[in-house]
Amino acid sequence: MNRFKTSKFKNTTPKIAKKDGWITDVRAGSFTSQGNHIKASSKLVAFNTEQAGGGLVGLSSVEPGSDGKWTVTHVPCHADVVTDLDFSPFDDSLLATCSADETVKLWRLCDPEREQPGGAELTLCPGQGRLELVLFHPTSSGLLAVGTTRTPQLWDASHQDGPLAVLEEHSDQLQSLSWKQDGSLLASSCKDKMLRVFDPRAQLTPVQSAKGLQNNKDSRIIWAKDDHLITTGFDMMRGREVRVWDSRKLSSSLGSVSLGTASGTPIPLFDVDTGLLIVAGMGDSAVDCFEVTATEPFLSHVSHCLTDASTRGVAMVPKCALDVMSCEVMRVLQLSDSCIVPISYQVPRKSGQEFHADLYPDTVGSEPAMSAEEWWQGGNTQVEKVNLNPDKQPKPRAQPAKQAPAKKDLPIGGSKEEAEPGRGCSISSSPLTTPTSSAAPSRSPSSTSGLSSGFLPSPSQSNKAIHSLLGPSSKFRHIQGTVLHRDTHIFNLKGLNLTTPGECDGFSANRQRVAVPLATSGGQIAIFELSQPGKLPDTALPTVQNSVNVVDFCWDPFNTRRLAVAGDDAKIRVWQVPEGGLTETLTEPELILQGHTEKIYSIKFHPLASGLLVSSSYDLTVRLWDLETGQQVKLLTGHQDQIFAMAWSPDGKLLATVCKDGKVRIYDPRKSTEPVQDGPGPEGHRGARVVWVCDGRFLLVSGFDRGSERELSLLPVDCLSSGAVASTQTDVSPSTLIPFYDPDTSVVILTGKGDTRVYVFEIVPEAPYFLECSSFNSPEPHKGLAFLAKTSCDVREVEVARGLMLSKTTILPVAFRVPRVKKDFFQDDVYPDTAVWWESALTAAAWLNGSNGQQRKISLKPNDMTPVSQAPKEAPVRKYLPSSVYLEEKTDEQKKEELLSAMVAKLGNMDDPLPQDSYQGVDEDEWDD
């Protein structure tokens, strides 16, 4: 810093936000990756979280919501730990993530209060192992630098078939990458102690390189102003240091500063407008600020800030989000284990709440200067700069209405955010399109019916307008999952079996009790009564002992005491639980079914006929059993590989199976031992589930696509060979999504063992088939989700489904509710008459002889509630006064009279007695005392 010229930033002061200004509900942790673990755009904050093995990304907002609080949500991004993330400098909602699962994904995010998209907009597969770094280009849209373990690559997001360039492989672990501000050069630091500068358009080898680092521990490199580079790392004595380099001559550094000894990696953040450098050490609570200059001493210490928590990552908020009227020149977000702490750097000025132009030079804007292809062809256009003076900002105009694509162009099974731009998500045909460029021209105000008259449009008019503009939407789109009160939990569960086969749902429940597999020897299953919630004793519990490993089990839907258990010895044991629950260990089953020659996959009871059970096995057969006689009654063949799942049709006539050989089959067991239909199933071979939907017109198959992404497909039953009419991808995860389908609402609820997210879709029999609803995130990974009878739902709270969620030590009831305004009325549009599926319609013998039955239906309406369809119609209410009231001019006399009346009303009536007049006085003779 020039000794004759004082810096305007030398007194920059850090101000740590008060605790009510922190972003809480954060679960960060120690991460073994090269990223900064947190990034911010002008609106959103994304950060690493330890949940779900690190495959989730936490999401919040830079500013609090209208209630003054921050909402934190989580986005399932990858099947393995997320190693780095970066926001696009030209789109606040576009986030790039990379992971140890060897993929880079681009996400179009929404406000944290809203439902996030179900899948990535784009996936890149560099194919060189674990990925460590991802970085957007500073001047061109859609250009990414991706760092594998040893190799930097450049990718154009509009060309997914391969990278633009693969730069020279480093000899050791690649530790950091940084673009020069003008986008011409890329710098890297490496565990081999080398610093490299690449000009990717000129050559794939470095244009400058030198052994600049003194220690092979973790390091970082970033570009400063002009041709200067800044590195942070460790010296030969393992002390942390910051160094400034000239990129044209890397043989020696220009200057350095020691930060003392500590083991955590120092992370640098640089603001090119002010020349201020932030350095925060991983695991430390200190944050240092330096000013970087082009002349000696190059690095000048400005401030030292101590926070209350250890640093897990740091990020800088973009310039356009700062409070310039308070002289805020920089804002840093510190990620800790449980919160995000904002640190505001302000320059003290006597005249506050004014714009000081000397502190805020024009800064880079948010419009890309060129495309990735233009840059690759040699373009060097720079991003246009903008002025931060609020008085010089363009006046806000009404946002043009974003027009949804035509119905035929909508992606089948696409997420709700893609189909409903009104919910706050950007609509884009590609990750490179900015929200402003994709907006359609707005309609004139006169075209909006009902607003000019001062009345809101009627619900029917509004729904029709929305339906015509956005396409169909689900009445359950705002469904909410809620964990019920702790008094209803069963906790202190010990010894849970976490390794049940993929074909098993994990646990099973009926209206009265729940069966949970234990990890103890002998294939033990614990039985818990739902009527007796609370803490389980620490002592051993009575169990059902099968003497062999359990592979699947399920309750008889018509007998709450009968439990069927399949073992790996190819036998099925049928148990009868005593009335009131287990009081002693059961060792002798009521019935043993033998016939399979190899281990069993899964078992299922018939939905209408009592005592009829179906099983599938490694011997590639499906067998039907009559429990009344204990005999096998049917043998179905035709499978070529592992049978993943089976499902009975709603009328009980047909049986569907999904197999590892890539086919879905439909059997009519009473007519043929071979399938009557077959069609293509999931391309992935990890596992699958099948369920009948839409009154048996379609099969919903949950499986994996060719890229191991979880996928839902809808197959028509009348023409199975034609393939799926619609499909949608959800996320990448190793566990199969297990579906629960409610025929009353046509809502399917899906989750996988070990997941934290529960997906909800409404299935409709015409395009777009899948209507995505709000998902539910559990507080911790669950091992299974089982649902109870519809009569368990609280219709007064508009509860459409109630399930039991099994965690490692607890069974938690979860209620899925639909928000409604008129809860005093029975929501008969949500609750049609429901089938009494816990009562059989016929016997197994009758079904085998060709009879078909149908279960009776009941209404869920309480006697003291009136259906909402019969609710009295409310008259239209004027929501606001006509504009003529506000525009009417008042004369001076009218204004004076209103003012005088207000003053008189405030003074009150002068004739009223004063308060002291009512007090009792003192006699005159009492004063003499």
Helices and strands as residue ranges (DSSP letters): E 13-16, G 19-21, E 38-40, E 44-48, G 51-54, E 56-61, E 73-76, E 82-88, E 91-99, E 104-108, E 122-124, E 131-136, E 140-141, E 143-148, E 152-156, E 165-166, E 174-179, E 186-190, E 194-198, E 208-211, E 220-223, E 228-234, E 239-246, E 255-261, E 266-271, E 276-281, E 286-292, E 299-306, E 313-316, G 319-321, G 324-326, E 328-335, E 340-346, G 357-359, E 363-364, E 370-371, H 372-376, E 385-386, G 390-392, G 407-409, H 416-419, G 421-423, H 435-438, G 445-447, H 459-470, E 480-483, G 486-488, E 490-491, E 508-509, E 513-517, E 524-529, E 534-535, E 543-545, E 550-556, E 559-567, E 571-576, E 591-594, E 600-605, E 609-610, E 612-617, E 622-626, E 631-636, E 643-648, E 655-659, E 663-667, E 677-680, E 689-693, E 698-704, E 709-716, G 717-722, E 726-732, E 738-742, E 747-751, E 757-763, E 770-772, E 776-777, E 784-787, G 790-792, G 795-797, E 799-806, E 810-817, E 834-835, E 842-843, H 844-848, E 857-858, G 868-870, H 883-887, H 892-907, G 915-918, G 924-928
